[in-house]
């Protein structure tokens, strides 16, 4: 049994709830994600043209992309889909056109710009009763005017009622400046949606959801205490990918301590050992933890916060393990180690 399997066995999990991949099964849809998906499907099915989804790294863009792809794959008679993932910034407009044509499985007779455009246009006309969609991930890599002009051209073909090719583009926020510098393309964007980071309650629900999706139950599943959730949120600032990474590393520590309960001590230890030194973030986490401790000390009934997905107090073994960890972390901080 390897380490991952051992962790899953200890917590009674069917699989890793905090794997570093964008598995649609673990997609936790906040209200913002639901709205974005709704608007995307409306834009695609209405064949309105260009849709752009913007967000910082780790905010769920790739997971949304996979939800869209999964939905289209379930109805192949209705949707024809091509996907360009992580385009190379140095691509010429013709190199980009070659990739688009190949993703639609087309084989132009000649290797020329005109031949490739004719082949694509012919394909779109022949399939005008289907919804043809080109999806581009990491679209921020397309930062040349020629690349955006090429996309405008391939998307320009239309009937009197609708566009023959949808463009759905997922990009980081830095792409906004590129779009603004290309008004001829920007003005053709039918829908733009900016994904926000998770709020604190969303963070709580996000962690709980992933544990349940992995088969967690009340008796054996990991329990993230309120103090731990506060520390995670203070460090991750609502970024789902960062939250997943912290939780994955925290479960490793908890399993080694043979405790189901993940408190602030385990999170502080995890951040101390597995994240890059960042004085501002660590100070923010420290203040958050201290504030929560002050609030908890106002009442003996709140000394052990009610965690997500469970209740009850820690065992003596869990309390001792937590005190040891917290003391070690405080000693490191007092010694000036970052």
C-alpha positions as CSV (number, residue, x, y, z in Angstrom):
1,X,0.0,0.0,0.0
2,X,1.5,3.4,-1.0
3,X,1.2,6.6,0.9
4,X,-1.8,7.9,-0.9
5,X,-3.7,4.6,-0.4
6,X,-2.7,4.6,3.3
7,X,-4.2,8.1,3.7
8,X,-7.4,7.1,2.0
9,X,-7.6,3.9,4.1
10,X,-7.2,5.8,7.3
11,X,-9.9,8.3,6.5
12,X,-12.2,5.8,4.9
13,X,-12.1,7.5,1.5
14,X,-12.7,6.0,-1.8
15,X,-10.2,8.3,-3.5
16,X,-8.2,11.4,-2.9
17,X,-10.6,14.3,-2.4
18,X,-7.9,16.9,-3.0
19,X,-6.1,15.5,-6.1
20,X,-4.3,18.2,-8.1
21,X,-6.4,17.6,-11.3
22,X,-9.5,19.4,-12.5
23,X,-11.9,16.4,-12.3
24,X,-15.5,17.5,-13.1
25,X,-16.8,15.1,-10.5
26,X,-15.2,17.4,-7.8
27,X,-16.5,20.6,-9.4
28,X,-18.1,22.6,-6.6
29,X,-20.5,25.1,-8.3
30,X,-20.7,28.4,-6.4
31,X,-23.5,30.8,-7.5
32,X,-20.9,32.6,-9.7
33,X,-19.9,29.3,-11.4
34,X,-23.5,28.4,-12.0
35,X,-24.2,31.8,-13.6
36,X,-21.1,31.5,-15.7
37,X,-22.1,28.0,-17.0
38,X,-25.7,29.2,-17.7
39,X,-24.4,32.2,-19.7
40,X,-21.9,30.0,-21.6
41,X,-24.5,27.5,-22.6
42,X,-26.9,30.2,-23.7
43,X,-24.1,31.9,-25.8
44,X,-23.1,28.5,-27.3
45,X,-26.6,27.2,-28.1
46,X,-27.7,30.6,-29.4
47,X,-24.6,30.6,-31.6
48,X,-23.8,34.2,-30.6
49,X,-20.2,34.0,-31.5
50,X,-17.4,34.8,-29.0
51,X,-17.5,34.1,-25.2
52,X,-14.6,34.9,-22.9
53,X,-14.2,33.6,-19.3
54,X,-11.6,35.4,-17.3
55,X,-10.2,34.5,-13.9
56,X,-7.0,34.3,-11.9
57,X,-5.1,31.0,-11.9
58,X,-6.9,28.3,-9.9
59,X,-10.4,29.9,-9.9
60,X,-12.0,27.0,-11.8
61,X,-11.6,27.9,-15.5
62,X,-10.3,24.5,-16.6
63,X,-13.0,22.7,-14.6
64,X,-15.7,24.8,-16.3
65,X,-14.1,24.1,-19.6
66,X,-14.3,20.3,-18.9
67,X,-17.9,20.6,-17.9
68,X,-18.7,22.3,-21.2
69,X,-16.7,19.6,-23.1
70,X,-18.5,16.8,-21.2
71,X,-21.9,18.3,-22.0
72,X,-21.1,18.6,-25.7
73,X,-19.6,15.1,-25.9
74,X,-22.9,13.7,-24.5
75,X,-24.7,15.0,-27.6
76,X,-22.3,14.6,-30.6
77,X,-25.1,15.0,-33.2
78,X,-25.8,18.5,-31.9
79,X,-22.2,19.7,-31.2
80,X,-19.0,19.7,-33.3
81,X,-16.2,20.7,-31.0
82,X,-12.5,21.5,-31.4
83,X,-10.2,22.2,-28.5
84,X,-6.9,24.1,-28.5
85,X,-5.2,23.8,-25.1
86,X,-2.4,26.1,-24.1
87,X,-1.5,27.7,-27.4
88,X,2.1,28.7,-27.8
89,X,2.7,32.5,-27.7
90,X,5.2,32.4,-30.5
91,X,2.7,30.8,-33.0
92,X,2.2,32.7,-36.2
93,X,-1.4,33.2,-37.3
94,X,-0.9,30.4,-39.8
95,X,0.4,28.0,-37.1
96,X,-2.7,28.8,-35.1
97,X,-4.9,28.2,-38.1
98,X,-3.1,24.8,-38.7
99,X,-3.9,23.8,-35.1
100,X,-7.6,24.8,-35.5
101,X,-8.0,22.9,-38.7
102,X,-6.3,19.8,-37.3
103,X,-8.6,19.9,-34.3
104,X,-11.6,19.7,-36.5
105,X,-9.9,16.7,-38.2
106,X,-9.7,18.5,-41.6
107,X,-7.0,17.8,-44.2
108,X,-6.7,20.6,-46.7
109,X,-5.3,19.8,-50.1
110,X,-2.5,22.4,-50.0
111,X,-0.5,23.8,-47.1
112,X,-1.4,27.4,-47.6
113,X,-3.4,30.0,-45.7
114,X,-6.0,30.2,-48.5
115,X,-6.4,26.4,-48.7
116,X,-6.8,26.1,-44.9
117,X,-9.3,28.9,-44.7
118,X,-11.3,27.4,-47.6
119,X,-11.3,24.0,-46.0
120,X,-12.5,25.4,-42.6
121,X,-15.2,27.5,-44.2
122,X,-16.5,24.6,-46.3
123,X,-16.6,22.4,-43.2
124,X,-18.6,25.0,-41.3
125,X,-21.1,25.5,-44.2
126,X,-21.6,21.7,-44.6
127,X,-22.2,21.4,-40.8
128,X,-24.3,24.6,-40.5
129,X,-27.1,22.6,-38.8
130,X,-24.8,21.6,-36.0
131,X,-23.3,23.8,-33.4
132,X,-19.6,24.1,-34.2
133,X,-17.5,25.4,-31.3
134,X,-13.8,26.1,-30.9
135,X,-12.7,26.1,-27.3
136,X,-9.3,27.7,-26.4
137,X,-7.8,27.3,-22.9
138,X,-5.0,29.6,-21.6
139,X,-6.1,32.1,-24.3
140,X,-3.8,34.7,-22.6
141,X,-1.0,33.1,-24.6
142,X,-2.5,34.6,-27.7
143,X,-1.2,38.1,-27.3
144,X,-0.3,39.0,-30.9
145,X,-2.5,41.1,-33.1
146,X,-2.2,38.6,-35.9
147,X,-3.4,35.8,-33.7
148,X,-6.6,37.7,-32.7
149,X,-7.1,38.8,-36.3
150,X,-7.0,35.2,-37.4
151,X,-9.6,34.3,-34.8
152,X,-11.8,37.1,-36.0
153,X,-11.5,35.8,-39.5
154,X,-12.4,32.2,-38.7
155,X,-15.3,33.3,-36.7
156,X,-16.6,35.7,-39.3
157,X,-18.6,33.3,-41.4
158,X,-22.3,33.5,-40.6
159,X,-25.9,33.0,-41.9
160,X,-28.6,35.6,-41.5
161,X,-29.6,34.1,-38.2
162,X,-26.4,33.1,-36.4
163,X,-22.6,32.5,-36.5
164,X,-21.3,29.3,-38.0
165,X,-18.5,29.0,-35.4
166,X,-18.6,29.8,-31.7
167,X,-15.4,30.8,-29.9
168,X,-15.2,30.0,-26.2
169,X,-12.0,31.3,-24.6
170,X,-10.7,30.8,-21.1
171,X,-8.0,33.2,-20.0
172,X,-6.3,34.8,-17.0
173,X,-7.0,38.4,-16.1
174,X,-3.9,39.7,-17.8
175,X,-5.6,39.1,-21.2
176,X,-7.9,42.0,-20.6
177,X,-5.2,44.5,-21.8
178,X,-4.6,42.4,-24.9
179,X,-8.3,42.5,-25.8
180,X,-8.5,46.2,-25.2
181,X,-5.6,46.7,-27.6
182,X,-7.5,44.8,-30.3
183,X,-10.9,46.6,-30.5
184,X,-11.7,44.9,-33.8
185,X,-11.8,41.6,-31.9
186,X,-13.1,42.9,-28.6
187,X,-16.2,44.5,-30.1
188,X,-17.2,41.0,-31.4
189,X,-17.1,39.4,-28.0
190,X,-20.7,38.5,-27.1
191,X,-20.2,37.5,-23.5
192,X,-17.5,38.1,-20.9
193,X,-17.6,36.7,-17.4
194,X,-15.0,37.2,-14.7
195,X,-14.8,34.4,-12.1
196,X,-14.4,35.7,-8.5
197,X,-12.5,33.9,-5.8
198,X,-14.4,31.8,-3.2
199,X,-15.9,33.5,-0.1
200,X,-15.3,32.0,3.3
201,X,-18.6,30.1,3.4
202,X,-17.9,28.8,-0.1
203,X,-14.5,27.6,1.1
204,X,-16.1,25.7,4.0
205,X,-18.6,24.1,1.6
206,X,-16.0,23.4,-1.1
207,X,-13.9,21.4,1.3
208,X,-16.9,19.5,2.7
209,X,-18.2,18.8,-0.8
210,X,-15.0,17.3,-2.0
211,X,-14.7,15.0,1.1
212,X,-18.2,13.8,0.5
213,X,-17.6,13.2,-3.2
214,X,-14.6,11.0,-2.2
215,X,-16.8,8.8,-0.1
216,X,-16.2,10.4,3.3
217,X,-18.6,9.5,6.1
218,X,-19.2,11.0,9.6
219,X,-17.4,8.1,11.4
220,X,-14.0,8.2,9.6
221,X,-13.8,11.2,7.2
222,X,-11.4,14.1,8.0
223,X,-12.9,17.0,10.0
224,X,-11.6,20.5,9.4
225,X,-12.2,22.6,12.5
226,X,-13.3,26.2,12.3
227,X,-9.8,27.5,13.2
228,X,-8.3,25.4,10.4
229,X,-10.8,26.8,7.9
230,X,-10.0,30.3,9.0
231,X,-6.3,29.7,8.5
232,X,-6.8,28.1,5.1
233,X,-8.9,31.0,3.9
234,X,-6.5,33.6,5.2
235,X,-3.7,32.0,3.2
236,X,-5.5,31.0,0.1
237,X,-7.7,34.1,-0.2
238,X,-10.4,32.1,-1.8
239,X,-8.3,30.5,-4.5
240,X,-9.7,26.9,-5.0
241,X,-6.4,25.5,-6.3
242,X,-4.5,26.8,-3.3
243,X,-7.2,25.5,-1.0
244,X,-6.9,22.0,-2.5
245,X,-3.1,22.0,-2.2
246,X,-3.2,23.0,1.5
247,X,-5.9,20.4,2.3
248,X,-4.0,17.6,0.5
249,X,-0.8,18.3,2.4
250,X,-2.7,18.7,5.7
251,X,-4.3,15.3,5.4
252,X,-0.8,13.8,5.1
253,X,0.1,15.4,8.4
254,X,-3.2,14.4,10.1
255,X,-2.8,10.7,8.9
256,X,0.7,10.6,10.3
257,X,-0.6,11.9,13.7
258,X,-3.5,9.3,13.4
259,X,-6.1,12.0,13.9
260,X,-9.2,12.7,12.0
261,X,-9.4,16.3,13.2
262,X,-7.5,19.0,11.3
263,X,-7.1,22.0,13.5
264,X,-5.2,25.3,13.1
265,X,-2.0,23.6,14.4
266,X,-1.9,21.1,11.5
267,X,-2.7,23.9,9.0
268,X,0.1,26.1,10.4
269,X,2.5,23.2,10.3
270,X,1.5,22.5,6.7
271,X,1.9,26.1,5.6
272,X,5.2,26.3,7.4
273,X,6.6,23.2,5.7
274,X,5.0,23.2,2.2
275,X,4.6,26.7,1.0
276,X,7.0,29.3,-0.3
277,X,8.1,31.9,2.4
278,X,5.7,34.9,2.2
279,X,5.9,37.2,5.2
280,X,2.6,39.1,4.3
281,X,0.6,35.8,4.0
282,X,2.1,34.3,7.1
283,X,1.3,37.4,9.1
284,X,-2.2,37.5,7.8
285,X,-2.7,33.8,8.8
286,X,-1.1,34.5,12.2
287,X,-3.5,37.4,12.9
288,X,-6.5,35.3,11.8
289,X,-5.6,32.4,14.1
290,X,-5.0,34.7,17.1
291,X,-8.3,36.5,16.5
292,X,-10.1,33.2,16.4
293,X,-8.3,31.9,19.5
294,X,-9.4,35.1,21.4
295,X,-13.0,34.6,20.3
296,X,-12.9,30.9,21.3
297,X,-11.5,31.7,24.8
298,X,-14.6,33.8,25.6
299,X,-16.5,30.6,26.3
300,X,-15.4,27.2,27.5
301,X,-18.0,25.7,25.2
302,X,-16.1,27.1,22.2
303,X,-12.7,25.9,23.1
304,X,-13.1,23.1,20.5
305,X,-15.0,24.7,17.6
306,X,-17.7,22.6,15.9
307,X,-16.0,21.4,12.7
308,X,-17.4,20.9,9.2
309,X,-19.1,17.5,8.8
310,X,-18.8,16.4,12.5
311,X,-19.2,17.3,16.2
312,X,-17.7,16.4,19.5
313,X,-14.4,17.1,21.3
314,X,-10.9,15.9,20.5
315,X,-9.5,12.8,22.1
316,X,-6.6,13.1,24.6
317,X,-4.3,11.7,21.9
318,X,-5.5,14.3,19.4
319,X,-5.1,17.2,21.8
320,X,-1.6,16.1,22.8
321,X,-0.5,15.8,19.1
322,X,-2.0,19.2,18.3
323,X,-0.2,20.8,21.3
324,X,3.1,19.4,20.1
325,X,2.7,20.6,16.6
326,X,1.5,24.1,17.6
327,X,4.4,24.4,20.1
328,X,6.9,23.5,17.4
329,X,5.5,26.1,15.0
330,X,5.5,28.8,17.6
331,X,9.1,28.0,18.5
332,X,10.1,28.3,14.8
333,X,8.3,31.6,14.5
334,X,9.8,33.0,17.7
335,X,13.2,32.0,16.3
336,X,12.6,34.2,13.2
337,X,12.4,31.2,10.8
338,X,10.1,32.1,7.9
